Amino acid sequence: MARRRELDLGDIWLFSACTAGQLKTIRRQVEEITVAAGRMLVEEGTVGREFFFIIDGTATVRKGGRKVATLGPGQYFGELSLLDRQPRSATVTADTDLTLLVLDQRRFNGLLDDMPTLAHKLLAAMAQRIRDADARAVQ
């Protein structure tokens, strides 16, 4: 559990506009889990309900069966599932044993209920991400 304190959730775009106090509250809501190599964590097309942050290990991201990325420590996936209940855009499978932090939608919604200002910060972070994507699209 000590590793959780070392992580800076503020580096994740979804939480980048949060205060130190809000990040501390969010950290208390995440669960640390370990999964075995070969386990499918999320499946493309299924409804997502969790966000995953990789502490240790690697995972492969596939879209339409084609490998599109490898994720490792400090990287994350599933963050959009906290915001909507749309189908997952990719499948993620553990290449190695993984240690992950998981935040499910129920706990995330509880955070929004307990900290209404968090919603405003998340909207600001989302707006910045959209602006960044627009800027890349014109290049």
DSSP file (Angstrom, degrees, kcal/mol; ACC not computed):
  #  RESIDUE AA STRUCTURE BP1 BP2  ACC     N-H-->O    O-->H-N    N-H-->O    O-->H-N    TCO  KAPPA ALPHA  PHI   PSI    X-CA   Y-CA   Z-CA
    1    1 A M    >>        0   0    0      0, 0.0     3,-1.0     0, 0.0     4,-0.6   0.000 360.0 360.0 360.0 -21.0    0.0    0.0    0.0
    2    2 A A  H >>  +     0   0    0      1,-0.3     3,-0.9     2,-0.2     4,-0.7   0.822 360.0  66.4 -62.1 -30.1    2.9    2.4    0.5
    3    3 A R  H >> S+     0   0    0      1,-0.2     3,-1.0     2,-0.2     4,-0.9   0.841  88.2  67.2 -61.0 -32.0    3.3    2.6   -3.3
    4    4 A R  H X4 S+     0   0    0     -3,-1.0     3,-0.7     1,-0.3    -1,-0.2   0.865  96.4  54.0 -57.1 -38.3    0.0    4.4   -3.5
    5    5 A R  H << S+     0   0    0     -3,-0.9    -1,-0.3    -4,-0.6    -2,-0.2   0.766 103.4  57.4 -69.0 -25.0    1.4    7.4   -1.7
    6    6 A E  H << S+     0   0    0     -3,-1.0    -1,-0.2    -4,-0.7    -2,-0.2   0.700  87.7  95.0 -79.0 -19.6    4.2    7.7   -4.2
    7    7 A L    <<  -     0   0    0     -4,-0.9     2,-0.9    -3,-0.7     3,-0.1  -0.480  66.6-145.5 -77.6 140.9    1.9    8.0   -7.2
    8    8 A D    >   -     0   0    0     -2,-0.2     3,-2.1     1,-0.2     4,-0.2  -0.824  15.1-177.7-105.9  93.4    1.0   11.4   -8.6
    9    9 A L  G >  S+     0   0    0     -2,-0.9     3,-1.7     1,-0.3     6,-0.4   0.698  76.2  77.7 -63.2 -17.1   -2.6   11.0   -9.8
   10   10 A G  G 3  S+     0   0    0      1,-0.3    -1,-0.3    -3,-0.1     8,-0.1   0.662  81.0  67.9 -65.7 -15.7   -2.3   14.6  -10.9
   11   11 A D  G <  S+     0   0    0     -3,-2.1     2,-0.5     4,-0.1    -1,-0.3   0.623  81.3  90.0 -77.5 -12.8   -0.3   13.4  -13.9
   12   12 A I  S X> S-     0   0    0     -3,-1.7     3,-1.9    -4,-0.2     4,-0.7  -0.741  82.9-133.2 -86.4 128.2   -3.4   11.7  -15.2
   13   13 A W  G >4 S+     0   0    0     -2,-0.5     3,-0.9     1,-0.3     4,-0.3   0.831 103.3  60.7 -52.2 -37.0   -5.4   14.1  -17.5
   14   14 A L  G 34 S+     0   0    0      1,-0.3    -1,-0.3     2,-0.1   111,-0.2   0.814 118.5  28.1 -62.0 -30.6   -8.7   13.3  -15.8
   15   15 A F  G X4 S+     0   0    0     -3,-1.9     3,-1.8    -6,-0.4    -1,-0.3   0.253  87.5 110.1-112.8  10.3   -7.3   14.5  -12.4
   16   16 A S  T << S+     0   0    0     -3,-0.9    -2,-0.1    -4,-0.7    -1,-0.1   0.730  78.8  49.3 -64.9 -23.6   -4.8   17.1  -13.6
   17   17 A A  T 3  S+     0   0    0     -4,-0.3    -1,-0.3   104,-0.2     2,-0.1   0.371  88.6 113.1 -95.8   5.5   -6.8   20.1  -12.4
   18   18 A C    <   -     0   0    0     -3,-1.8     2,-0.1     1,-0.1    -3,-0.1  -0.437  67.0-118.3 -80.4 151.0   -7.4   18.7   -8.9
   19   19 A T     >  -     0   0    0     -2,-0.1     4,-2.5     1,-0.1     5,-0.2  -0.324  31.8-103.5 -76.7 166.9   -5.9   20.2   -5.7
   20   20 A A  H  > S+     0   0    0      1,-0.2     4,-2.0     2,-0.2     5,-0.1   0.888 123.5  52.0 -59.2 -39.9   -3.6   18.2   -3.5
   21   21 A G  H  > S+     0   0    0      2,-0.2     4,-1.9     1,-0.2    -1,-0.2   0.900 109.4  48.3 -64.4 -41.5   -6.4   17.7   -1.0
   22   22 A Q  H  > S+     0   0    0      1,-0.2     4,-2.4     2,-0.2    -2,-0.2   0.902 110.1  52.1 -66.4 -40.0   -8.7   16.3   -3.8
   23   23 A L  H  X S+     0   0    0     -4,-2.5     4,-2.5     1,-0.2    -1,-0.2   0.881 107.8  52.6 -62.7 -37.6   -6.0   14.0   -5.0
   24   24 A K  H  X S+     0   0    0     -4,-2.0     4,-1.3     2,-0.2    -1,-0.2   0.910 109.9  48.3 -63.7 -42.1   -5.5   12.7   -1.5
   25   25 A T  H  X S+     0   0    0     -4,-1.9     4,-0.6     1,-0.2    -2,-0.2   0.904 111.4  50.1 -63.9 -42.2   -9.3   11.9   -1.3
   26   26 A I  H >X S+     0   0    0     -4,-2.4     3,-1.6     1,-0.2     4,-0.7   0.914 105.3  57.3 -62.5 -43.7   -9.2   10.2   -4.7
   27   27 A R  H >< S+     0   0    0     -4,-2.5     3,-0.8     1,-0.3    -1,-0.2   0.848 100.7  57.7 -57.1 -35.0   -6.2    8.1   -3.7
   28   28 A R  H 3< S+     0   0    0     -4,-1.3    -1,-0.3     1,-0.2    -2,-0.2   0.714 104.2  53.5 -68.9 -18.8   -8.2    6.7   -0.7
   29   29 A Q  H << S+     0   0    0     -3,-1.6    75,-0.3    -4,-0.6    -1,-0.2   0.579  89.6  92.4 -93.3 -11.2  -10.9    5.5   -3.1
   30   30 A V    <<  -     0   0    0     -3,-0.8     2,-0.4    -4,-0.7    73,-0.2  -0.562  64.8-143.7 -86.3 151.5   -8.7    3.5   -5.4
   31   31 A E  E     -A  102   0A   0     71,-2.6    71,-2.7    -2,-0.2     2,-0.5  -0.933   8.4-137.2-113.8 134.4   -8.0   -0.2   -4.8
   32   32 A E  E     +A  101   0A   0     -2,-0.4     2,-0.3    69,-0.2    69,-0.2  -0.803  32.4 171.1 -91.1 127.8   -4.7   -1.9   -5.5
   33   33 A I  E     -A  100   0A   0     67,-2.7    67,-2.9    -2,-0.5     2,-0.4  -0.906  26.0-142.6-132.1 161.0   -5.0   -5.3   -7.2
   34   34 A T  E     -A   99   0A   0     -2,-0.3     2,-0.3    65,-0.2    65,-0.2  -0.987  18.3-172.3-122.1 135.3   -2.6   -7.8   -8.8
   35   35 A V  E     -A   98   0A   0     63,-2.3    63,-2.7    -2,-0.4     2,-0.1  -0.945  23.7-112.2-127.7 151.0   -3.6   -9.8  -11.9
   36   36 A A    >   -     0   0    0     -2,-0.3     3,-1.8    61,-0.2    58,-0.2  -0.434  40.7 -89.7 -80.7 151.6   -1.8  -12.7  -13.6
   37   37 A A  T 3  S+     0   0    0      1,-0.2    58,-0.2    -2,-0.1    60,-0.1  -0.288 112.8  32.0 -54.7 141.8   -0.2  -12.5  -17.1
   38   38 A G  T 3  S+     0   0    0     56,-3.2     2,-0.3     1,-0.3    -1,-0.2   0.222  84.3 133.2  93.1 -14.2   -2.6  -13.3  -19.8
   39   39 A R    <   -     0   0    0     -3,-1.8    55,-2.7    54,-0.1     2,-0.5  -0.525  56.1-130.6 -75.1 133.3   -5.7  -12.0  -18.1
   40   40 A M  E     -D   93   0B   0     -2,-0.3    53,-0.3    53,-0.2     3,-0.1  -0.735  23.6-176.5 -80.6 123.7   -8.0   -9.8  -20.2
   41   41 A L  E     +     0   0B   0     51,-3.0     2,-0.3    -2,-0.5    -1,-0.2   0.865  68.5   6.7 -90.9 -42.2   -8.7   -6.6  -18.2
   42   42 A V  E     -D   92   0B   0     50,-1.4    50,-2.1     6,-0.0     2,-0.5  -0.990  68.4-143.6-140.4 149.0  -11.1   -4.9  -20.6
   43   43 A E    >   -     0   0    0     -2,-0.3     3,-2.1    48,-0.2    45,-0.4  -0.954  26.3-110.8-119.6 129.2  -12.7   -6.1  -23.8
   44   44 A E  T 3  S+     0   0    0     -2,-0.5    45,-0.2     1,-0.3    47,-0.1  -0.255 103.1  21.6 -52.7 133.2  -13.4   -3.9  -26.8
   45   45 A G  T 3  S+     0   0    0     43,-2.5    -1,-0.3     1,-0.3     2,-0.2   0.207  97.4 110.1  92.4 -15.9  -17.2   -3.3  -27.2
   46   46 A T  S <  S-     0   0    0     -3,-2.1    42,-3.4    41,-0.1    -1,-0.3  -0.616  79.7 -97.5 -90.9 155.4  -18.2   -4.1  -23.6
   47   47 A V  B     -G   87   0C   0     40,-0.3     2,-0.3    -2,-0.2    39,-0.1  -0.528  40.5-138.6 -72.5 131.5  -19.4   -1.4  -21.3
   48   48 A G        +     0   0    0     38,-1.3     3,-0.1    -2,-0.3    -1,-0.1  -0.670  31.6 166.3 -94.4 146.9  -16.7   -0.1  -19.0
   49   49 A R        +     0   0    0     -2,-0.3    56,-2.6     1,-0.1     2,-0.3   0.314  58.2  61.7-136.1   3.4  -17.0    0.6  -15.4
   50   50 A E  E     -B  104   0A   0     54,-0.2     2,-0.4    55,-0.1    31,-0.2  -0.944  58.3-145.4-137.7 156.8  -13.4    1.0  -14.1
   51   51 A F  E     -B  103   0A   0     52,-2.1    52,-2.1    -2,-0.3     2,-0.4  -0.952  21.6-155.8-115.7 137.6  -10.3    3.0  -14.6
   52   52 A F  E     -BC 102  77A   0     25,-3.2    25,-2.3    -2,-0.4     2,-0.4  -0.950  10.9-169.3-122.6 136.7   -6.9    1.3  -14.3
   53   53 A F  E     -BC 101  76A   0     48,-2.4    48,-2.6    -2,-0.4     2,-0.5  -0.994  23.9-132.8-122.8 122.9   -3.5    2.8  -13.4
   54   54 A I  E     +B  100   0A   0     21,-3.0    20,-3.2    -2,-0.4    46,-0.2  -0.647  30.0 169.0 -83.0 121.7   -0.5    0.5  -13.9
   55   55 A I  E    S+     0   0A   0     44,-2.9     2,-0.3    -2,-0.5    45,-0.2   0.836  72.6   3.0 -90.9 -45.6    2.0    0.4  -11.0
   56   56 A D  E    S+B   99   0A   0     43,-1.7    43,-2.4    17,-0.1    -1,-0.4  -0.999 105.3  26.6-147.9 139.7    4.1   -2.6  -12.2
   57   57 A G  S    S-     0   0    0     -2,-0.3     2,-0.3    41,-0.2    41,-0.1  -0.460  72.2 -86.4 106.1-178.0    4.1   -4.8  -15.3
   58   58 A T        -     0   0    0     39,-0.2    37,-2.3    14,-0.2    38,-1.6  -0.941  28.7-169.0-133.9 155.7    3.0   -4.4  -18.9
   59   59 A A  E     -FE  71  94B   0     12,-2.1    12,-3.0    -2,-0.3     2,-0.4  -0.977  18.3-129.0-141.2 151.6   -0.2   -4.8  -20.9
   60   60 A T  E     -FE  70  93B   0     33,-2.8    33,-2.2    -2,-0.3     2,-0.5  -0.863  13.7-150.0-105.4 137.5   -1.1   -4.9  -24.6
   61   61 A V  E     -FE  69  92B   0      8,-3.0     7,-3.0    -2,-0.4     8,-1.4  -0.919  16.7-173.9-105.6 127.3   -3.8   -2.7  -26.2
   62   62 A R  E     -FE  67  91B   0     29,-3.0    29,-3.1    -2,-0.5     2,-0.5  -0.972  10.5-168.5-124.6 139.0   -5.6   -4.1  -29.2
   63   63 A K  E >  S-F   66   0B   0      3,-2.7     3,-1.8    -2,-0.4    27,-0.1  -0.990  82.5  -8.8-125.3 121.5   -8.2   -2.5  -31.4
   64   64 A G  T 3  S-     0   0    0     -2,-0.5    -1,-0.1     1,-0.3     3,-0.1   0.823 130.7 -58.3  60.8  29.7  -10.1   -4.6  -33.9
   65   65 A G  T 3  S+     0   0    0      1,-0.2     2,-0.4    26,-0.0    -1,-0.3   0.329 114.8 116.5  82.8  -7.3   -7.6   -7.4  -33.0
   66   66 A R  E <  S-F   63   0B   0     -3,-1.8    -3,-2.7     1,-0.0     2,-0.3  -0.810  71.7-116.1 -99.5 132.6   -4.6   -5.4  -34.0
   67   67 A K  E     +F   62   0B   0     -2,-0.4    -5,-0.3    -5,-0.2     3,-0.1  -0.479  39.8 165.6 -66.8 126.8   -2.0   -4.4  -31.5
   68   68 A V  E     -     0   0B   0     -7,-3.0     2,-0.3     1,-0.4    -6,-0.2   0.566  58.2  -1.9-118.1 -16.3   -1.9   -0.6  -31.1
   69   69 A A  E     -F   61   0B   0     -8,-1.4    -8,-3.0     2,-0.0     2,-0.4  -0.988  48.5-136.3-167.8 158.9    0.1    0.0  -27.9
   70   70 A T  E     -F   60   0B   0     -2,-0.3     2,-0.3   -10,-0.2   -10,-0.2  -0.997  26.7-156.7-120.3 131.2    2.0   -1.5  -25.0
   71   71 A L  E     +F   59   0B   0    -12,-3.0   -12,-2.1    -2,-0.4     3,-0.1  -0.835  16.2 169.4-110.1 146.4    1.4    0.1  -21.6
   72   72 A G    >   -     0   0    0     -2,-0.3     3,-2.3   -14,-0.2   -18,-0.3  -0.686  45.5 -27.2-138.4-167.6    3.7    0.1  -18.6
   73   73 A P  T 3  S+     0   0    0      0, 0.0   -18,-0.2     0, 0.0    -1,-0.2  -0.147 125.6  21.0 -51.8 134.3    4.2    1.6  -15.2
   74   74 A G  T 3  S+     0   0    0    -20,-3.2     2,-0.2     1,-0.4   -19,-0.1   0.278 102.1 107.1  90.2 -10.8    2.7    5.1  -14.8
   75   75 A Q    <   -     0   0    0     -3,-2.3   -21,-3.0   -21,-0.2    -1,-0.4  -0.565  48.8-167.7 -98.4 167.1    0.3    4.6  -17.7
   76   76 A Y  E     -C   53   0A   0    -23,-0.2     2,-0.3    -2,-0.2   -23,-0.2  -0.936  11.2-170.0-150.4 164.5   -3.4    4.1  -17.5
   77   77 A F  E     +C   52   0A   0    -25,-2.3   -25,-3.2    -2,-0.3    15,-0.0  -0.983  61.0  47.8-156.3 158.8   -6.5    3.1  -19.4
   78   78 A G    >   +     0   0    0     -2,-0.3     3,-1.1   -27,-0.2     4,-0.5   0.526  61.4 132.5  88.9   6.5  -10.3    3.1  -19.0
   79   79 A E  G >   +     0   0    0      1,-0.3     3,-1.2     2,-0.2     4,-0.4   0.831  67.5  58.9 -63.8 -31.2  -10.6    6.7  -17.7
   80   80 A L  G >> S+     0   0    0      1,-0.3     4,-1.9     2,-0.2     3,-1.1   0.769  92.1  69.8 -69.3 -22.7  -13.4    7.5  -20.1
   81   81 A S  G <4 S+     0   0    0     -3,-1.1    -1,-0.3     1,-0.3    -2,-0.2   0.731  91.5  60.0 -65.7 -20.9  -15.5    4.8  -18.5
   82   82 A L  G <4 S+     0   0    0     -3,-1.2    -1,-0.3    -4,-0.5    -2,-0.2   0.752 110.1  41.8 -74.5 -22.4  -15.7    6.9  -15.4
   83   83 A L  T <4 S+     0   0    0     -3,-1.1     2,-0.3    -4,-0.4    -2,-0.2   0.755 126.6   8.9 -97.5 -29.2  -17.4    9.6  -17.4
   84   84 A D     <  -     0   0    0     -4,-1.9    -1,-0.2     2,-0.1   -36,-0.1  -0.911  63.0-124.4-144.1 171.7  -19.8    7.6  -19.6
   85   85 A R        +     0   0    0     -2,-0.3    -4,-0.1    -3,-0.1     3,-0.1  -0.196  61.4 137.3-111.8  40.1  -21.1    4.0  -19.9
   86   86 A Q        -     0   0    0     -6,-0.2   -38,-1.3     1,-0.1    -2,-0.1  -0.437  63.7 -82.4 -83.2 160.2  -20.1    3.6  -23.6
   87   87 A P  B     -G   47   0C   0      0, 0.0   -40,-0.3     0, 0.0    -1,-0.1  -0.269  53.6 -95.2 -61.4 147.4  -18.5    0.5  -24.9
   88   88 A R        -     0   0    0    -42,-3.4   -43,-2.5   -45,-0.4     3,-0.1  -0.328  24.9-144.4 -60.9 143.3  -14.7    0.1  -24.5
   89   89 A S  S    S+     0   0    0    -45,-0.2     2,-0.3    -3,-0.1    -1,-0.1   0.533  76.2  13.3 -89.6  -7.1  -12.7    1.3  -27.5
   90   90 A A  S    S-     0   0    0    -27,-0.1     2,-0.4   -47,-0.1   -27,-0.2  -0.973  72.6-110.6-158.1 166.8  -10.0   -1.4  -27.1
   91   91 A T  E     - E   0  62B   0    -29,-3.1   -29,-3.0    -2,-0.3     2,-0.5  -0.897  27.8-162.3-103.6 136.2   -9.1   -4.7  -25.5
   92   92 A V  E     -DE  42  61B   0    -50,-2.1   -51,-3.0    -2,-0.4   -50,-1.4  -0.986   8.9-177.9-123.9 126.9   -6.3   -4.6  -22.9
   93   93 A T  E     -DE  40  60B   0    -33,-2.2   -33,-2.8    -2,-0.5     2,-0.4  -0.965  31.3-111.9-126.1 139.6   -4.6   -7.8  -21.8
   94   94 A A  E     - E   0  59B   0    -55,-2.7   -56,-3.2    -2,-0.4   -35,-0.3  -0.547  23.7-173.8 -70.8 123.6   -1.8   -8.3  -19.2
   95   95 A D  S    S+     0   0    0    -37,-2.3     2,-0.2    -2,-0.4   -36,-0.2   0.828  77.5  10.5 -81.0 -36.7    1.5   -9.3  -20.8
   96   96 A T  S    S-     0   0    0    -38,-1.6   -58,-0.2   -59,-0.1     2,-0.1  -0.732 109.5 -64.4-127.0 174.6    3.1   -9.8  -17.4
   97   97 A D        -     0   0    0     -2,-0.2     2,-0.4   -60,-0.1   -61,-0.2  -0.476  63.7-150.7 -58.6 139.4    1.8  -10.0  -13.9
   98   98 A L  E     -A   35   0A   0    -63,-2.7   -63,-2.3   -41,-0.1     2,-0.5  -0.918  21.5-156.7-121.6 142.7    0.4   -6.6  -13.2
   99   99 A T  E     +AB  34  56A   0    -43,-2.4   -44,-2.9    -2,-0.4   -43,-1.7  -0.990  32.6 176.1-111.2 125.5   -0.1   -4.5  -10.1
  100  100 A L  E     -AB  33  54A   0    -67,-2.9   -67,-2.7    -2,-0.5     2,-0.5  -0.897  34.3-136.4-130.2 152.8   -2.8   -1.9  -10.7
  101  101 A L  E     -AB  32  53A   0    -48,-2.6   -48,-2.4    -2,-0.3     2,-0.4  -0.946  30.2-162.8-102.0 135.2   -4.8    0.8   -9.0
  102  102 A V  E     -AB  31  52A   0    -71,-2.7   -71,-2.6    -2,-0.5     2,-0.5  -0.969  15.4-173.9-124.3 133.7   -8.5    0.5   -9.9
  103  103 A L  E     - B   0  51A   0    -52,-2.1   -52,-2.1    -2,-0.4     2,-0.1  -0.980  17.8-152.6-123.6 116.7  -11.2    3.2   -9.5
  104  104 A D  E  >  - B   0  50A   0     -2,-0.5     4,-2.3   -75,-0.3   -54,-0.2  -0.467  25.9-111.0 -89.4 164.4  -14.7    2.0  -10.2
  105  105 A Q  H  > S+     0   0    0    -56,-2.6     4,-2.9     1,-0.2     5,-0.2   0.839 114.4  57.0 -62.8 -36.4  -17.5    4.1  -11.4
  106  106 A R  H  > S+     0   0    0    -57,-0.2     4,-1.9     2,-0.2    -1,-0.2   0.939 111.2  42.3 -62.2 -47.0  -19.5    3.8   -8.2
  107  107 A R  H  > S+     0   0    0      2,-0.2     4,-2.1     1,-0.2    -2,-0.2   0.884 113.6  53.0 -67.2 -37.4  -16.6    5.2   -6.1
  108  108 A F  H  X S+     0   0    0     -4,-2.3     4,-2.0     2,-0.2    -2,-0.2   0.930 108.9  48.8 -62.8 -44.8  -15.9    7.8   -8.7
  109  109 A N  H  X S+     0   0    0     -4,-2.9     4,-2.1     1,-0.2    -1,-0.2   0.871 108.6  54.7 -63.1 -35.7  -19.6    9.0   -8.6
  110  110 A G  H  X S+     0   0    0     -4,-1.9     4,-2.5     2,-0.2    -1,-0.2   0.888 105.8  52.4 -62.2 -39.2  -19.3    9.1   -4.8
  111  111 A L  H  X S+     0   0    0     -4,-2.1     4,-2.4     1,-0.2    -2,-0.2   0.918 108.8  49.8 -61.7 -42.7  -16.3   11.4   -5.1
  112  112 A L  H  < S+     0   0    0     -4,-2.0     7,-0.2     1,-0.2    -2,-0.2   0.883 111.9  48.4 -64.0 -37.8  -18.3   13.7   -7.4
  113  113 A D  H  < S+     0   0    0     -4,-2.1    -1,-0.2     1,-0.2    -2,-0.2   0.896 116.6  42.3 -67.6 -40.2  -21.2   13.7   -4.9
  114  114 A D  H  < S+     0   0    0     -4,-2.5    -2,-0.2     1,-0.3    -1,-0.2   0.781 125.4  33.7 -77.6 -27.8  -18.8   14.4   -2.0
  115  115 A M    >X  +     0   0    0     -4,-2.4     3,-2.3    -5,-0.2     4,-0.6  -0.690  64.1 176.5-130.1  78.8  -16.7   17.0   -3.8
  116  116 A P  H >> S+     0   0    0      0, 0.0     3,-0.9     0, 0.0     4,-0.8   0.794  80.0  63.8 -56.0 -29.4  -18.9   19.0   -6.3
  117  117 A T  H 3> S+     0   0    0      1,-0.2     4,-1.8     2,-0.2     5,-0.2   0.746  88.4  71.4 -67.7 -20.3  -16.0   21.2   -7.2
  118  118 A L  H <> S+     0   0    0     -3,-2.3     4,-2.6     1,-0.2    -1,-0.2   0.880  91.1  57.8 -61.1 -38.0  -14.3   18.1   -8.6
  119  119 A A  H <X S+     0   0    0     -3,-0.9     4,-2.2    -4,-0.6    -1,-0.2   0.899 105.6  49.3 -60.3 -41.2  -16.8   18.0  -11.5
  120  120 A H  H  X S+     0   0    0     -4,-0.8     4,-2.0     2,-0.2    -1,-0.2   0.902 111.4  49.3 -64.2 -41.3  -15.7   21.6  -12.5
  121  121 A K  H  X S+     0   0    0     -4,-1.8     4,-2.2     2,-0.2    -2,-0.2   0.891 110.5  50.6 -65.6 -39.4  -12.1   20.6  -12.4
  122  122 A L  H  X S+     0   0    0     -4,-2.6     4,-2.6     2,-0.2    -2,-0.2   0.890 108.4  52.0 -66.2 -38.7  -12.8   17.5  -14.5
  123  123 A L  H  X S+     0   0    0     -4,-2.2     4,-2.5     2,-0.2    -1,-0.2   0.900 109.6  50.1 -63.5 -39.3  -14.6   19.6  -17.1
  124  124 A A  H  X S+     0   0    0     -4,-2.0     4,-2.1     2,-0.2    -2,-0.2   0.913 111.4  48.1 -64.1 -42.5  -11.6   21.9  -17.3
  125  125 A A  H  X S+     0   0    0     -4,-2.2     4,-2.1     2,-0.2    -2,-0.2   0.898 112.2  49.5 -65.3 -40.3   -9.2   19.0  -17.8
  126  126 A M  H  X S+     0   0    0     -4,-2.6     4,-2.3     2,-0.2    -2,-0.2   0.914 108.9  52.3 -65.0 -42.3  -11.5   17.5  -20.5
  127  127 A A  H  X S+     0   0    0     -4,-2.5     4,-2.4     1,-0.2    -2,-0.2   0.908 109.6  49.6 -59.7 -42.2  -11.7   20.8  -22.3
  128  128 A Q  H  X S+     0   0    0     -4,-2.1     4,-2.6     1,-0.2    -1,-0.2   0.899 109.3  51.6 -64.1 -40.4   -7.9   21.1  -22.3
  129  129 A R  H  X S+     0   0    0     -4,-2.1     4,-2.2     2,-0.2    -2,-0.2   0.902 110.5  48.5 -64.5 -39.9   -7.6   17.5  -23.7
  130  130 A I  H  X S+     0   0    0     -4,-2.3     4,-2.5     2,-0.2    -2,-0.2   0.913 111.3  50.2 -65.5 -42.8  -10.0   18.4  -26.5
  131  131 A R  H  X S+     0   0    0     -4,-2.4     4,-2.4     2,-0.2    -2,-0.2   0.914 110.7  49.6 -60.7 -42.8   -8.1   21.6  -27.3
  132  132 A D  H  X S+     0   0    0     -4,-2.6     4,-2.1     2,-0.2    -1,-0.2   0.907 111.1  49.0 -62.7 -41.7   -4.9   19.6  -27.4
  133  133 A A  H  X S+     0   0    0     -4,-2.2     4,-1.9     2,-0.2    -2,-0.2   0.896 110.9  50.5 -65.3 -40.2   -6.4   17.0  -29.7
  134  134 A D  H  X S+     0   0    0     -4,-2.5     4,-1.2     1,-0.2    -2,-0.2   0.911 109.2  51.4 -62.3 -42.6   -7.7   19.8  -32.0
  135  135 A A  H  X S+     0   0    0     -4,-2.4     4,-0.6     1,-0.2     3,-0.3   0.895 111.2  47.5 -63.7 -39.9   -4.3   21.4  -32.1
  136  136 A R  H >< S+     0   0    0     -4,-2.1     3,-0.7     1,-0.2    -1,-0.2   0.852 105.9  59.6 -68.2 -33.6   -2.7   18.0  -33.1
  137  137 A A  H 3< S+     0   0    0     -4,-1.9    -1,-0.2     1,-0.2    -2,-0.2   0.798 104.4  49.3 -67.1 -29.1   -5.3   17.4  -35.8
  138  138 A V  H 3<        0   0    0     -4,-1.2    -1,-0.2    -3,-0.3    -2,-0.2   0.608 360.0 360.0 -86.2 -12.2   -4.4   20.6  -37.6
  139  139 A Q    <<        0   0    0     -3,-0.7    -1,-0.2    -4,-0.6    -2,-0.2   0.487 360.0 360.0 -77.8 360.0   -0.7   19.9  -37.7
